[in-house]
Amino acid sequence: MDKQSKIYLAGHRGLVGSALKRKLESKGYTNLVFRTHTELDLICQQAVNEFFARERPEYVFLAAAKVGGILANITYPAEFIYENLMIEANVIHASYKYGVKKLLSLVPPIFIQNLLPNL
């Protein structure tokens, strides 16, 4: 990646995403794109496609996920699986569709595996 490459970081306010944001900024990357959940709902395929069509990121770091702790995971397992799968699917597909050079997903599949026995 060049220092001026357009980089979209999804989940920039979370634990992993905020650390990655600080690292990219400290390394001199200047063309970083961020959106809060309010600004861009990654569960909505149309919104994700419109964002990618408008912004045209060259690189994508996916650190966005629905998280909520043990009680929330036990209480709402299907919601967590659905929302996290939709986030992943929408960002991966838009990255492919709009010619992203590289996509790195930092959301481990363990989120999904831990929920399956609770269904």
Residue frames relative to the residue before (quaternion, step in Angstrom):
aa qw qx qy qz dx dy dz
M 1.0000 0.0000 0.0000 0.0000 0.00 0.00 0.00
D 0.3616 -0.6927 0.5806 0.2286 3.52 -1.07 0.79
K 0.6349 -0.5529 0.3862 0.3768 3.57 -1.19 0.51
Q 0.7208 0.4123 -0.2422 0.5018 3.60 1.19 -0.51
S 0.3909 0.7233 -0.4860 0.2965 3.61 1.25 0.05
K 0.4398 -0.6772 0.5212 0.2763 3.55 -1.07 0.76
I 0.0371 -0.8163 0.5732 -0.0604 3.54 -0.56 1.26
Y 0.1711 -0.7639 0.6156 0.0910 3.55 -0.83 1.04
L 0.0944 -0.7776 0.6211 0.0245 3.54 -0.83 1.05
A 0.1543 -0.7856 0.5968 0.0539 3.56 -0.44 1.27
G 0.7861 0.2606 -0.2157 0.5173 3.56 -0.79 1.01
H 0.2434 0.8354 -0.4654 0.1620 3.57 1.18 0.57
R 0.6913 0.4672 -0.2950 0.4656 3.62 1.19 -0.24
G 0.5558 0.6048 -0.3872 0.4188 3.58 1.28 -0.06
L 0.7553 -0.3975 0.2774 0.4411 3.54 -1.34 0.05
V 0.7366 0.3980 -0.2263 0.4978 3.58 0.71 -1.07
G 0.6808 0.5177 -0.2907 0.4290 3.57 0.86 -0.97
S 0.6672 0.4939 -0.3132 0.4612 3.59 0.95 -0.82
A 0.6241 0.5182 -0.3381 0.4771 3.61 1.09 -0.66
L 0.6506 0.5026 -0.3100 0.4775 3.58 0.99 -0.82
K 0.6164 0.5469 -0.3363 0.4559 3.59 1.01 -0.79
R 0.6649 0.4958 -0.3018 0.4701 3.58 0.88 -0.93
K 0.6579 0.5175 -0.3045 0.4546 3.58 0.96 -0.87
L 0.6627 0.4953 -0.3112 0.4677 3.60 0.87 -0.90
E 0.6607 0.5008 -0.3052 0.4686 3.58 0.93 -0.88
S 0.6708 0.4995 -0.3032 0.4567 3.60 0.94 -0.84
K 0.6738 0.4761 -0.2847 0.4881 3.59 1.19 -0.53
G 0.6050 -0.6233 0.3285 0.3708 3.59 1.28 0.08
Y 0.4131 0.6792 -0.5019 0.3407 3.60 1.18 0.33
T 0.1639 -0.8536 0.4941 0.0196 3.55 -0.60 1.20
N 0.7118 0.4317 -0.2541 0.4925 3.60 1.16 -0.40
L 0.2059 0.8014 -0.5214 0.2085 3.54 0.75 1.15
V 0.1699 -0.7771 0.6020 0.0700 3.54 -1.02 0.89
F 0.0066 -0.7871 0.6156 -0.0378 3.55 -0.91 1.00
R 0.0069 -0.7577 0.6513 0.0414 3.54 -1.25 0.49
T 0.4004 -0.6801 0.5548 0.2632 3.55 -1.04 0.78
H 0.6765 -0.4676 0.3666 0.4351 3.57 -1.28 0.18
T 0.6303 0.5367 -0.3279 0.4552 3.58 1.05 -0.74
E 0.6955 0.4730 -0.2646 0.4718 3.58 1.03 -0.81
L 0.8000 0.0350 0.0195 0.5986 3.59 1.07 -0.73
D 0.1884 -0.7747 0.5983 0.0794 3.55 -0.55 1.22
L 0.2932 -0.8062 0.4921 0.1482 3.58 -0.24 1.27
I 0.5622 0.5869 -0.3890 0.4338 3.59 1.25 -0.17
C 0.6667 0.4888 -0.2799 0.4882 3.57 1.21 -0.54
Q 0.3829 -0.7609 0.4772 0.2160 3.57 -0.37 1.25
Q 0.6489 0.5261 -0.3289 0.4405 3.60 0.90 -0.83
A 0.6579 0.5084 -0.3072 0.4629 3.58 0.94 -0.89
V 0.6483 0.5121 -0.3125 0.4689 3.58 0.99 -0.85
N 0.6664 0.4966 -0.3063 0.4643 3.60 0.89 -0.88
E 0.6462 0.5097 -0.3221 0.4679 3.60 0.96 -0.81
F 0.6353 0.5279 -0.3215 0.4629 3.58 1.01 -0.81
F 0.6916 0.4699 -0.2823 0.4703 3.59 0.83 -0.98
A 0.6373 0.5216 -0.3334 0.4590 3.61 1.00 -0.75
R 0.6924 0.4732 -0.2664 0.4751 3.59 1.02 -0.80
E 0.7780 0.3879 -0.1860 0.4578 3.59 0.79 -1.04
R 0.1130 -0.8442 0.5114 0.1138 3.60 1.11 -0.71
P 0.0566 0.8160 -0.5728 0.0536 3.62 0.61 1.05
E 0.4168 -0.6937 0.5323 0.2484 3.54 -1.18 0.67
Y 0.7807 0.1362 -0.0396 0.6085 3.55 1.15 -0.76
V 0.1154 -0.7911 0.5994 0.0389 3.56 -1.09 0.78
F 0.1103 -0.7324 0.6692 0.0599 3.51 -1.06 0.92
L 0.1404 -0.8073 0.5714 0.0454 3.57 -0.61 1.15
A 0.1066 0.7882 -0.5909 0.1347 3.53 -0.34 1.34
A 0.4892 0.6684 -0.4202 0.3706 3.57 1.27 0.28
A 0.1917 0.7554 -0.6107 0.1402 3.55 -1.04 0.85
K 0.4621 -0.6101 0.5460 0.3408 3.50 -1.27 0.36
V 0.0226 0.7823 -0.6199 0.0573 3.55 -0.76 1.09
G 0.0474 0.8427 -0.5339 0.0506 3.57 -1.07 0.55
G 0.6013 -0.5761 0.3741 0.4081 3.57 1.17 0.06
I 0.7350 -0.4556 0.2943 0.4070 3.52 -1.34 0.26
L 0.6793 0.4955 -0.3051 0.4473 3.60 0.78 -0.98
A 0.6610 0.4947 -0.3105 0.4711 3.59 0.91 -0.88
N 0.6446 0.5220 -0.3224 0.4561 3.61 0.97 -0.81
I 0.6737 0.4811 -0.2917 0.4792 3.59 1.00 -0.79
T 0.6968 0.4935 -0.2666 0.4470 3.56 0.97 -0.90
Y 0.8195 0.1586 -0.0361 0.5495 3.59 0.95 -0.89
P 0.0394 0.8576 -0.5128 0.0073 3.63 0.77 0.90
A 0.6715 0.5052 -0.3179 0.4391 3.60 0.87 -0.86
E 0.6344 0.5345 -0.3334 0.4479 3.59 1.00 -0.77
F 0.6567 0.5015 -0.3142 0.4675 3.58 0.97 -0.84
I 0.6463 0.5103 -0.3251 0.4650 3.60 0.91 -0.86
Y 0.6770 0.5078 -0.2970 0.4423 3.56 0.79 -1.03
E 0.7150 0.4647 -0.2779 0.4421 3.58 0.67 -1.07
N 0.6815 0.4803 -0.3007 0.4630 3.61 0.91 -0.80
L 0.6356 0.5088 -0.3308 0.4772 3.59 1.03 -0.69
M 0.6544 0.5118 -0.3137 0.4597 3.59 0.99 -0.83
I 0.6181 0.5319 -0.3408 0.4679 3.59 0.98 -0.82
E 0.6803 0.4881 -0.2864 0.4658 3.58 0.80 -1.03
A 0.6890 0.4918 -0.2925 0.4448 3.60 0.77 -1.02
N 0.6844 0.4961 -0.2989 0.4429 3.58 0.85 -0.93
V 0.6917 0.4628 -0.2876 0.4740 3.59 0.88 -0.88
I 0.6416 0.5132 -0.3312 0.4640 3.61 0.95 -0.79
H 0.6914 0.4787 -0.2911 0.4562 3.58 0.83 -0.94
A 0.6581 0.4926 -0.3155 0.4740 3.61 0.93 -0.82
S 0.6080 0.5467 -0.3515 0.4561 3.59 1.05 -0.69
Y 0.6566 0.4926 -0.2938 0.4898 3.56 1.00 -0.85
K 0.6938 0.5172 -0.2694 0.4227 3.55 0.80 -1.12
Y 0.7889 0.3177 -0.1512 0.5039 3.59 0.96 -0.84
G 0.6058 -0.6664 0.3162 0.2981 3.56 1.17 0.65
V 0.1990 0.7774 -0.5646 0.1932 3.58 1.02 0.75
K 0.4717 -0.7012 0.4636 0.2662 3.58 -0.90 0.95
K 0.7943 -0.0372 0.0654 0.6029 3.58 0.96 -0.91
L 0.0981 -0.7596 0.6419 0.0374 3.52 -1.13 0.82
L 0.0533 -0.7760 0.6281 0.0208 3.54 -0.91 0.95
S 0.1596 -0.7798 0.6009 0.0730 3.56 -0.62 1.15
L 0.1713 -0.8066 0.5637 0.0476 3.53 -0.72 1.14
V 0.5242 0.6103 -0.4148 0.4251 3.57 1.29 0.22
P 0.2998 -0.7949 0.4960 0.1796 3.59 -0.35 1.18
P 0.5425 -0.6297 0.4462 0.3319 3.58 -1.07 0.69
I 0.4686 0.6877 -0.4428 0.3338 3.60 1.22 -0.20
F 0.5371 0.6081 -0.4080 0.4186 3.60 1.14 -0.52
I 0.7052 0.4436 -0.2545 0.4911 3.54 0.93 -0.92
Q 0.6594 0.5258 -0.3194 0.4321 3.59 0.86 -0.92
N 0.6592 0.5184 -0.3159 0.4438 3.59 0.97 -0.77
L 0.6947 0.4897 -0.2753 0.4492 3.58 1.12 -0.57
L 0.5537 0.6677 -0.3871 0.3125 3.58 1.05 -0.69
P 0.6766 0.4906 -0.3394 0.4318 3.67 0.79 -0.77
N 0.6490 0.5457 -0.3200 0.4227 3.61 1.17 -0.43
L 0.5576 0.6158 -0.3980 0.3892 3.62 1.21 -0.15
